Amino acid sequence: MPKDHTTARTALKTTAEERERAFLVGVQRNSERDRWRGEASLEELALLAETAGADVVGSALQRMDSPNPATYIGKGKLDEIVKRRGQSTDGDGEYTMVIFDDELSPSQQQKLEKALDVKVLDRTALILDIFAMRARTREGRLQVDLAQTEYLLPRLKGQWSHLERLSGASGAPGAIGVRGPGETQIETDRRLARNKITKLKKQIEEVRQQRSLYRRRREREGVPVVALVGYTNAGKSTLMRALTRDDDVFVQNQLFATLDPLTRRVYLDDTHPALLTDTVGFIQKLPTQLVASFRATLEELTDAALLLHVVDITHPDAAHQSQTVEETLTELKIADKPRITVFNKVDQLADADGGLPSSLSELSSFQRSLTENIPDAVLVSAEKRWGLDLLREGIVEALDASAVVAAS
C-alpha cells in the first residue's frame, strides 16, 4: 500500500482499550480486468479497517492467477508475514490481527489463524462489523444480525465463543434453545444459529410487509419516488440534505454512514412534488449475506420511478466504483430503471492549471467533457449546492417522460 496509515491514527488510541493493529493482505489477480485494482482495493480495505476502529500498520499484495485454495496467499508470502511480526523491535509494527481482502473459506481462515497465531478477519466480516456499528433502527439491527449469523454458521467449529457474536437485536443465543440429548457442541452451535436465522427472517418479513403497506399508500397519493444510489461515501446524504433543505439529514464523511433508508418530500418546482429516498451505499465485494438481508430495505429502489446515481467524480477509482454500482443494480434486477448520473464534489476537482473552481460555471471544458459519453449526467457540488437547479430540471424531465411511457 503506497502510504502508511499509522501516524494519523496514533492519537486516536484510548487509555481504556488498546486499539487493534491490523495488517492487510490482498491478492491481485493477473487477469487484465483485475490488474489495476489491487492497490486501490487495499486502500479501501484500510479505510474500512480504520472505520471499524483499527490502526493499519502494514500491508502485503501478492500477484497471482487466483487465490491459493488452502491459505489464500502462497506459502512464501505467508512466511514473510509471519516473520514481519516477529521482527518488530519497537512494537509499533507488530500486528494483532490480519485482515484479508476477500472472503475466506472456513478452512482457509482456520489454517491462517493457526499459521499467523493472531485473529484473522476477511473483508466480509469487516464490513459486517461496520454495519453492526452503524445500525440504529430495529430494522437495521435485524438485517445486520441476520447477515452476521448466516456468515458465521459455516464457521462454527464447536467453539462456543463464536456464538457471543450472535447476540444482538433478537437476544442472547442461550435464549433460543437448549441442547438436546446426545448432541455434540458443534451440533448445538449450529442448531442455535439456524434457530436464530429462522427467527430473524420471520421478524424481517414482518418489517417487509409493513414497508409494502406504506409503499401502497404512497402509490395511492400518486407522488413519484426518486431514489439515491451510489458507492459508499459518494455524497448521497449530502445531496439529499441539499435538495430537501433539511438540515436534520445525517451527514458524515465515513464509509456506510447511512444504513437505514430515509425518505423526505421535496418540491422540484411549483407543480412537481416527489419523495426522495436515501439508501445504503454500495461497495465492491459487497457480502452476499448483506444484499440478501437488506433486500427488504432495498425494495424501496424497486418502486422508485427514477434513480439518481451519485458518483464521487474526484475519486481516482470512480469508474470502477460506478461499475460496482451497476453490477449491484443488475443483481437487484433494477438496472433498467430510468436514471440520472450525478457527478458530485466538482468543487474539489482541479482545473487544467491545478486550481479549484470558485463556482460551477468555472469548470474547464476538459472537466465538462467527462459527461460527453453520458448524456443524462449532471455536474453538481452537493456541499456548495452548485448545479441543483439544473438537477431538479433534469429530474422533472425524467419523471414526465416516465409518466408518458407509463400512460401509453
Secondary structure, DSSP 4 states (H G I P E B T S, - for coil): --S--HHHHHTT--SSSPPPEEEEEEEEESSGGGTTTHHHHHHHHHHHHHHTT-EEEEEEEEEESS-BTTTBS-HHHHHHHHHHHHT-SSSTT--SEEEESSPPPHHHHHHHHHHH-SEEEEHHHHHHHHHHHH--SHHHHHHHHHHHHHHHGGG--S-GGGGGGG-BTTB-GGGT--PPTT--HHHHHHHHHHHHHHHHHHHHHHHHHHHHHHHHHHHHHTPPEEEEEEBTTSSHHHHHHHHHT-TTS---SSTT---S-EEEEEEEETTEEEEEEE-PPB-TT--HHHHHHTHHHHHHHHT-SEEEEEEETTSTTHHHHHHHHHHHHHHTT-TTS-EEEEEE-GGG---TTS---SSGGG--HHHHGGGTT-TT-EE-BTTTTBSHHHHHHHHHHHHHHHHHHHH-
